[in-house]
């Protein structure tokens, strides 16, 4: 059986932690040759939850921020969880206060929900092509310190390293 996913999209919102995993929502635009879901502004994209284990992200904490472009390789995983009416009403939109249900009853009424996630095996941050590249800038000339050795460059802003895909087992 084949269970492989490769998507590239834009991070929607900020990432969050669950146990030792990092999760984030990814908006993925459909190819032009594939049909849209509807006619609304959000119907051009599909939205997925991506789950990355600590082993995939490595030892450094990673914060995926809204608007970042990322490429994710992994597989689909589904899981079930129980949700009671009380938890649902706390997250629901609309006039939920109009419902008159006792606390005991809201905890007894439950629903089994299925969640499908992309389990990331590799994640790469896609560079923003609209920003000018720093790679084209000339390297600063080394300064000499008082003792004759090289001093760090005068620029206080460190240059970012380009992201590269890391295999999950590295």
C-alpha contacts under 8 A as a table, 3 or more apart, distances in Angstrom:
res1	aa1	res2	aa2	distance
3	X	75	X	5.49
3	X	76	X	6.47
4	X	73	X	7.54
4	X	74	X	5.87
4	X	75	X	4.67
4	X	76	X	7.12
5	X	72	X	7.71
5	X	73	X	5.62
5	X	74	X	5.16
5	X	75	X	5.14
5	X	76	X	6.96
5	X	118	X	7.41
6	X	71	X	7.32
6	X	72	X	5.70
6	X	73	X	4.51
6	X	74	X	6.61
7	X	28	X	7.12
7	X	71	X	5.77
7	X	72	X	5.42
7	X	73	X	6.73
8	X	28	X	6.31
8	X	69	X	7.17
8	X	70	X	5.67
8	X	71	X	4.21
8	X	72	X	6.25
9	X	26	X	5.95
9	X	27	X	5.38
9	X	28	X	4.43
9	X	29	X	6.84
9	X	69	X	5.56
9	X	70	X	5.79
9	X	71	X	6.66
10	X	26	X	5.55
10	X	27	X	5.19
10	X	28	X	6.61
10	X	66	X	7.45
10	X	67	X	5.53
10	X	68	X	5.55
10	X	69	X	4.56
10	X	70	X	6.42
11	X	14	X	7.37
11	X	24	X	6.93
11	X	25	X	5.83
11	X	26	X	4.63
11	X	27	X	6.28
11	X	64	X	6.98
11	X	65	X	6.47
11	X	66	X	5.00
11	X	67	X	5.30
11	X	68	X	5.35
11	X	69	X	6.39
11	X	70	X	7.29
12	X	24	X	7.39
12	X	25	X	5.29
12	X	26	X	5.63
12	X	27	X	6.30
12	X	65	X	7.72
12	X	66	X	5.04
12	X	67	X	6.53
13	X	24	X	7.50
13	X	25	X	6.94
13	X	65	X	6.47
13	X	66	X	4.55
13	X	67	X	7.81
14	X	24	X	6.55
14	X	25	X	7.96
14	X	63	X	7.47
14	X	64	X	5.89
14	X	65	X	4.68
14	X	66	X	5.41
15	X	22	X	6.64
15	X	23	X	5.51
15	X	24	X	4.43
15	X	25	X	7.46
15	X	63	X	6.18
15	X	64	X	5.25
15	X	65	X	6.57
16	X	22	X	5.79
16	X	23	X	5.38
16	X	24	X	6.45
17	X	20	X	6.74
17	X	21	X	5.70
17	X	22	X	4.63
17	X	23	X	6.09
18	X	21	X	5.34
18	X	22	X	6.41
18	X	23	X	7.28
20	X	53	X	6.64
20	X	54	X	6.10
21	X	51	X	6.58
21	X	52	X	5.60
21	X	53	X	4.47
21	X	54	X	5.80
22	X	51	X	5.88
22	X	52	X	5.26
22	X	53	X	6.42
22	X	54	X	7.49
23	X	49	X	6.78
23	X	50	X	5.52
23	X	51	X	4.52
23	X	52	X	6.29
24	X	49	X	5.72
24	X	50	X	5.44
24	X	51	X	6.88
24	X	64	X	7.06
25	X	47	X	6.68
25	X	48	X	5.57
25	X	49	X	4.51
25	X	50	X	6.14
26	X	47	X	5.55
26	X	48	X	5.23
26	X	49	X	6.25
26	X	50	X	6.95
27	X	45	X	5.95
27	X	46	X	5.69
27	X	47	X	4.55
27	X	48	X	6.64
28	X	45	X	5.20
28	X	46	X	5.22
28	X	47	X	6.23
28	X	48	X	7.90
29	X	44	X	5.97
29	X	45	X	4.24
29	X	46	X	6.40
30	X	34	X	6.43
30	X	35	X	7.76
30	X	36	X	7.34
30	X	44	X	6.33
30	X	45	X	5.85
30	X	46	X	7.20
31	X	34	X	5.47
32	X	35	X	7.52
36	X	39	X	7.44
36	X	43	X	6.21
36	X	44	X	5.51
36	X	45	X	7.97
37	X	43	X	5.26
37	X	44	X	6.78
38	X	43	X	5.32
38	X	44	X	7.67
39	X	43	X	6.23
40	X	43	X	5.19
40	X	44	X	7.72
41	X	44	X	6.62
42	X	45	X	6.00
43	X	46	X	7.35
48	X	117	X	6.77
48	X	118	X	7.19
49	X	116	X	7.77
49	X	117	X	5.25
49	X	118	X	6.29
50	X	117	X	5.77
50	X	118	X	4.73
50	X	119	X	6.09
50	X	120	X	6.54
51	X	117	X	6.63
51	X	118	X	6.07
51	X	119	X	5.03
51	X	120	X	5.95
52	X	56	X	6.11
52	X	57	X	6.81
52	X	119	X	6.14
52	X	120	X	5.08
52	X	121	X	7.31
53	X	56	X	5.37
53	X	57	X	6.61
53	X	120	X	7.63
54	X	57	X	5.21
54	X	58	X	5.94
54	X	59	X	7.33
55	X	58	X	5.28
55	X	59	X	7.80
55	X	168	X	6.80
55	X	169	X	7.65
56	X	120	X	7.28
56	X	121	X	6.01
56	X	122	X	6.60
56	X	166	X	7.87
56	X	167	X	7.56
56	X	168	X	4.90
56	X	169	X	7.53
57	X	60	X	6.98
57	X	61	X	7.37
57	X	62	X	7.04
58	X	61	X	7.76
64	X	68	X	6.96
65	X	68	X	5.89
68	X	125	X	7.41
68	X	126	X	7.81
69	X	125	X	6.05
69	X	126	X	5.22
69	X	127	X	7.28
69	X	128	X	7.53
70	X	123	X	6.81
70	X	124	X	5.59
70	X	125	X	4.43
70	X	126	X	5.16
71	X	123	X	5.70
71	X	124	X	5.13
71	X	125	X	6.36
71	X	126	X	6.63
72	X	120	X	6.18
72	X	121	X	7.58
72	X	122	X	5.89
72	X	123	X	4.66
72	X	124	X	6.62
73	X	120	X	5.79
73	X	121	X	5.76
73	X	122	X	5.16
73	X	123	X	6.48
74	X	118	X	6.43
74	X	119	X	5.45
74	X	120	X	4.42
74	X	121	X	4.70
74	X	122	X	6.65
75	X	118	X	5.63
75	X	119	X	5.34
75	X	120	X	6.80
75	X	121	X	7.74
76	X	116	X	6.77
76	X	117	X	5.76
76	X	118	X	4.73
76	X	119	X	5.98
77	X	116	X	5.61
77	X	117	X	5.40
77	X	118	X	6.33
77	X	119	X	6.47
78	X	114	X	6.63
78	X	115	X	5.41
78	X	116	X	4.15
78	X	117	X	6.25
79	X	114	X	5.65
79	X	115	X	5.44
79	X	116	X	6.61
80	X	112	X	6.48
80	X	113	X	5.53
80	X	114	X	4.49
80	X	115	X	6.26
81	X	112	X	5.67
81	X	113	X	5.45
81	X	114	X	6.59
81	X	115	X	7.88
82	X	110	X	6.45
82	X	111	X	5.69
82	X	112	X	4.57
82	X	113	X	6.20
83	X	87	X	6.47
83	X	88	X	6.81
83	X	110	X	5.46
83	X	111	X	5.34
83	X	112	X	6.33
83	X	113	X	7.04
84	X	87	X	5.53
84	X	88	X	6.36
84	X	106	X	6.56
84	X	107	X	5.45
84	X	108	X	6.81
84	X	109	X	5.56
84	X	110	X	4.03
84	X	111	X	6.21
85	X	88	X	4.98
85	X	89	X	6.05
85	X	106	X	4.81
85	X	107	X	6.17
85	X	108	X	7.71
85	X	109	X	5.62
85	X	110	X	6.02
85	X	111	X	7.87
86	X	89	X	5.24
86	X	90	X	6.35
86	X	103	X	7.39
86	X	106	X	4.81
86	X	107	X	5.81
87	X	90	X	5.23
87	X	91	X	6.66
88	X	91	X	5.40
88	X	92	X	5.92
89	X	92	X	4.93
89	X	96	X	6.37
92	X	96	X	7.16
93	X	96	X	7.18
95	X	98	X	5.76
95	X	99	X	7.98
96	X	99	X	5.75
97	X	100	X	7.55
101	X	105	X	6.55
101	X	106	X	6.57
102	X	105	X	5.29
102	X	106	X	6.35
103	X	106	X	5.17
103	X	107	X	6.51
104	X	107	X	5.44
104	X	108	X	6.50
105	X	108	X	5.08
105	X	109	X	6.34
106	X	109	X	5.56
107	X	110	X	7.15
120	X	123	X	6.72
121	X	167	X	6.82
121	X	168	X	5.04
122	X	165	X	6.14
122	X	166	X	5.82
122	X	167	X	5.60
122	X	168	X	5.87
123	X	165	X	5.97
123	X	166	X	7.08
124	X	163	X	6.18
124	X	164	X	5.84
124	X	165	X	4.85
124	X	166	X	7.61
125	X	163	X	5.73
125	X	164	X	7.48
126	X	163	X	7.54
127	X	162	X	7.64
128	X	131	X	5.85
129	X	132	X	7.29
129	X	133	X	7.88
133	X	136	X	6.06
133	X	137	X	7.80
134	X	137	X	5.39
134	X	159	X	7.71
135	X	138	X	7.94
140	X	153	X	6.84
141	X	153	X	7.62
142	X	150	X	6.30
142	X	151	X	6.90
142	X	152	X	7.25
142	X	153	X	6.16
143	X	150	X	5.74
143	X	151	X	5.37
143	X	152	X	7.02
143	X	153	X	6.51
143	X	154	X	7.89
144	X	147	X	7.90
144	X	148	X	5.73
144	X	149	X	5.66
144	X	150	X	4.67
144	X	151	X	5.43
145	X	148	X	5.34
145	X	149	X	5.45
145	X	150	X	5.67
145	X	151	X	4.99
146	X	149	X	7.51
153	X	156	X	7.72
155	X	158	X	7.44
166	X	170	X	6.75
167	X	170	X	5.52
